[in-house]
């Protein structure tokens, strides 16, 4: 396979301006300075000082390297995931690769056309209709009108916006924007497809559809995909290779499993600050507001299990208005996102409850000896029955490393318990007949 992207010693520097207030000048100081002068030299500074604003600003600046000494190569047909915390430099890297901004140091060599989906509305003219923007984007990619026309119906079908095709895109919802933007980027045959976290705006079904399309264009058509996402499960499913960026530097270039492991080691998702930041970033629901989630074992907040004690998942939330059928629930999934079990906060209820406005605490207890030593993920979600998702899929996701569970394999001593789950299943054996 030929190399389509070569990045060598890439760096991007920004200059940050800081404003610092000077101290106030007291009137007595002005008078004292004025007395020391004569005539006009006394009056002019005094008058000027009285008319001056009470404080002034000094401007200082500092250098900030969003990226520094980043080097890697990408082969044709590769699907590359790029992960890291907010502010790590992921989006800056994609903007340089998309030629939106220029690097400060280093070089980038790209072979082929690049289609970028970096933020909602990028590349669209708000006053033009969806139809007109499809042709505009195709022209920007260097395609002829006849080439665009051949792909037009596929784009419209994929985006599912046929009814609104001739409506100005400024009237589209964010979800419609993203559906059309991704459909255009994926179908107008760029050699390199660059996708940032923008897919998170779409619903779960559309995200799955997009992941499938990216796999298709890479495997079947030989196109290259660069995919930035905080959804680590999506990165693991889609990508064959993963770049981990931290503080502007490339700290890992490995398989998705290895890169994600490294990410979770130095940036554990269960840190309190990170949890609250991710909760704050959830879409606001008119009836439900998630406040905190804590995973505890023997009273301590944990992200890994080291003994056989059960764990409790405590969820604090507010109900903002009287709501029928509100459910808070947990999914336990494995690394391949296979659902192991789902449990609801109202499983003991006989019907569909009505919850009054107020502050609530729901707590689920999971026996540690149900689990085998491996990595799991807990997903916290909420829904209003038959109406909507209050916390959209995939929800708030927490890694859960099980090191020791308190169970041993009693059939084969010294060996670990086999399987994803390790429940104790009671058996009863009877003698049917004797010889």
N, C-alpha and C positions, 0 to 999 in steps of 0.2 A: 504493500500500500504506500502511496506517495504521501509526503508530508504537506499538509494544507495550511498549518499555522505554526510559525516559529517565533517564539518570544525569547529575547535575549536581554538580560540585565535591565528589565523594564522598571522604571521608576516614575512616579507622578508626585510632584511637590505643589502644595498650595501655600499661600501666604495668608495667615490668619491675623486679622486686625483686632486689637484690643483697645478699648477706650478707658482711660483712667482719669478720674476726677481730681482736679487740683484742690488744695485746701482753700477755704473761704478767706478773703482779705477783710480784716476788721476795719471799721470806720476810723478807729483811733489810730491805726497804723497809717491810713491815708492822710489823716490830719498831721500826724507827726512828721511824715515825709514832706508834706506841703509846707510846714513851718520852716523846714530847713532850706527852702528855696525862696526866691524873691519874685514879686510881681506876677507876671503871667505864668512863670514856672511853678507858682504855688496854685493858682486858680485852675489851670488847664487839667492837670492830673486829677485834682479833687473832683472837678465836674465830670471828667471822663469816667472816673471810678464810680461815681454815684449813678451814672446812666448805664454802666456796664451790668451784664447779668451776674447773679450772685456766684456763679462758679463757671469754670471753663473745663475743657476736656483736652487731655493729652492723648495722642494716638501712638500706640506701640504695636509692633508686629512680631510674629514668630513664624518659623517654617514648620510645616506639617507634611510629612511624607505619607500619603495615602497608600502608595505602593513603593517597594524598594527592593531592587535586585531580584526580580521575579524572572525565572527562566523555565521554559518547558516547550515541548513540541506536541502537536496533535496530528494524528494520521487520518487520512480520508476514511469516513464511515465510522469513526469513533463516537461514542456517546460519553461525554465528559461531565461529571457532576462537579460543582464548585460549592463548597460549604464553608461556614465560619460564622462568627457572631456578627451582629449588626455593627457596622463601622469597621469591619476587618479589611475592606478594600475590594470586595467581590464586584459590586456594581461599577466601581471605577475601572476595574479590569475589563469588564464587558463594554463599557463606553469607549475605552481605547481600542479594543478589538473591532468595535462597530464604527470606528472613525468619527465618533461624536466629539471626542476630545483628544488632544495630542499628548504624548508622553513627555516628561521632562528629561529623562535619560533612557538609554537603551533603544531597542528597535523591535518592530513587529513586522513580520512578512506573512501575508495572507494570499492564498491562491484560490480564487473563486469569488463568487458573489455572496454577500453576507446579508441575511434578513434578521432584523433584531426586534425583539418584543421585550422592551425594558421597563416600561411603565404604561399605565392606562392612557391611551390617547396618543402615544408616540407615533409620529408619521401620518396622522390623520388631520385633515383640515376640518374644523368643527362645522363650518358653514356648508360643506359639501355633503351630499347624500352618501349612504353606504355604497351604492353602485359607483358613484364617481370616485370615491376613495379607493375602491378596488383597482380601478384603472390607473389612478394616480400612483399608488404603491407599485403597481407593475411597471409603470414607466420609470419610476425611480430605480427599480432593480434592472433596468435596461431591456425589458421585454417589449416586444411589438404588440400592437393592439390585437392582432390575430392570435398571438400566443396567449394573451390574457383571456380572450373570448373563449378559447378552448377549455380553460380552467374555471371559467366563471360559474357554471352551474355546480361544480364540485364545491367551490368555496361557499356558495350560498347554502347548499344542502348541509355542509358541515357546520356552518355558523348558526343555522336555524333562525334566520332573521328575514325570511322572504317577505313577510308582511310589511316590514319596515325598511325595505331596501332603498326606497326613494325618499326616506325621511332624513333630514340633516342629522349627522351623527352627534351633534351637540345635545340632541334630545334622547340619546341612547342612555340606558342605565350602564353602570360600570361593567356588569356581567355581559351585556350585549356588546359593549365596546371590545371586551377581551375576546369574546367568541369570534367576532369578525376579524380582529387583529391577528389572532392566532391562525385562523383559517387562511387569511391572505398570506401570512408569513410561511405557512407550511405547504401551501399548494402552488405558489408561484416559482417553484423550483430553484431556490437558492442552493448553492453548494454547501453553505454553512448556515445553520439555524441557531440563533442566540436567544435564549429565553431566560428572563429574570423571574423573580418571585411573583410576577404579575398574575400567574395562573391561579394563585391563591384566592383571587377575587371570584373566580368561577365556582359553580356548585360542584359537588362531589362527582356527579355523573359526567360533567364536562371535563373535569380534571382527568378522570380515568380515560375518557375519549382522547384527550390531548396526549397523554402518556403513550397510548396505543399508537397514535399517529406518529409520534417521534420515533418509536421503535420501528415502525414500518418504513419511514423515509430513510432511516439509517441502515437497516438490515436489507431492505429490498432495492433501494435506490442509491445506496452508497453515499448518502449525504452525512455531513458531520453535525453533531448536536452539542452545544454547550448549554448546560442547564444549572441555574442557580436556584436553590430552594432551601428553606428551613424544614421542609417535610422530609426527614431522613429516610422514611420508608419509601417515598417516591424516588429518591436518589438511588436507594439500594435496588429497587425494582428496575429502573430504567437504565442506569449507567453501568458501563464496564470498567470505568476508571474514575477516580475522584481526586480532586485537588482540595487541600485544606489550607485556608488562608487565615493567618492570625496577625493582627497589628500590621497589615500591609506586606507581610512576608509569606512566601510559600513554605509551609512547615511540613507538608506531607504530599506525596504524589504516589498513590497506591490504589489498591482495590477499594471499592466502596465500603466493604466491611472493615478493613484496616483503617481507612481514613476516618470513618465514623467512630470507631473505637478510640482513636487518638483524640478526636474532637470532644467526646464525652469525658475523657480523662482530665483534660485541662479546662473544659467548660461544662461541668455537670449540669444537666438540665434541671436538676432538682434544687439548685441553689435558690434561696428565698427571693433574692432580688430578681433573678431571671424569671421565676415563676410569676411574680407580680407584673413584670413587664409584658409577659406573654398574655396574661389575663387582661391587662389594660388594652392590648392590641386586638382583642376579640371584637367582632361586630356588636354594636349595641342593640339589645333586644328591648322592646317596649314593656315587657312583662317580667323579665328575668335578668338578674345581674349577678354573675359569679364574683366572689370576693377573694377567697383563699382556698387552696388545696394543700393538704399536708399528709404525707405518708409516714406513719410512725410504727416503730417496733419497740416494745417495752418502754413506751413514753418518749423515745428519742426519734427525731426526724431522720429518716434514712433514705438512701437510694439503692442499697444493697442489703441482702439478708445474710446474716452470719450465724444464726442459730435457729432452733426450731420453734421460736415463739411466733405467734400469729402477727400479722400486720393489720393496721387499721388505716383506712383512707378516709380522712375527715374533710368534708366539703361544706364551706360556708357560702351562703348565697342569699340574695334578697328577692322576694316576690314583690313587684312594684304595683301590681293591680290584681284584682280577683281573677284567678285563672283556673279553668277546668282542664284536667288532663296533663298537668305539668309533670314531667318525669326527669329526674336526674339519674344517670346510670353510668356504670363502669364496664369497659371491655378489657379483657385480658387477651393479648395477642402475642404470637411468637415473632421471631425475626422475619419470617416470610409473610407476616401479616395474616396468618391463619387465626381465626377467632377461636379461642379456647373456651371462654364462657363470657356471658353478659349477665349483669345483675342490676336491678332497678331499686331505687330507694323505697318504692311502694309495693314491693312484691307481696307483702302480707295483706294488702288491701283487697277487699272483695269486689270493688268496682273502680270507676274512674272518679278520683277525688277532686274536690274543689279546694284550692289553696287561697287563703286570704292574704292580703298584703302584710309583709313583715320580714323579719330576719330569721333564717332557718339554718340548722346544722344537721347534715346527714352524714352517717358514718357506716362504712362497710368493713367487716372483719373477714380477712382471708387467711385460712390456716396455712402456715408455712410448709407443713409437711404434705400439702397437696401438690407442691411444685418440685420439679427436678432441678438440679443445679445447671442453670443456663441463663441467658438473657431473655427477658420478657419486656413487654410494653403495656402500661396501663393507659387507657384512654378515658378521659372524663368528658361526657357529653350531656346535653339536656335537650329535651324536645317538648313541644305541646302536642298532645295526641292528635294525629290526623290533620295537623295544621302546618307546623314548621319546626325547623331545628333552631333552638335558641343558641346552642354552641355548634356551629357547623362542623361537618366531618372534615378532617379526621379528629377533631376535638382537641383537647389539651392533652398532650402525650408525654408520659414520664417513663424513662427507662427504669427497669427493675432487675438488678443483677442478683441472682440467687446463688450464693456460694455454698452454704450448708443449710440443710432443711430440717435436721433432726431425725430424718429417716435414713436407714441403711438398707441395702439390698440383703434381706435375710436369707434369700435362696442361694445367692452367690456372695458370700461374705468378702468384703474388700473391694467389690465392684460397685460402681455408682448405680443408682436406680435408673433404669432405662425408661425412655419416653419423655414427652414434654410434661405430662402430669404424673404425679406419684400418689394417687389416692390409696388408702387402705381399704381393700375390698374384702368384706367378710365372706368366707366360703364355708360350706357345710358338706361333709362327705359321709355317706351312709353305706353300710354293707348291704348290697342287694342279695347276695347269696355267698355262701362259703364253699370251698372245694372239699 
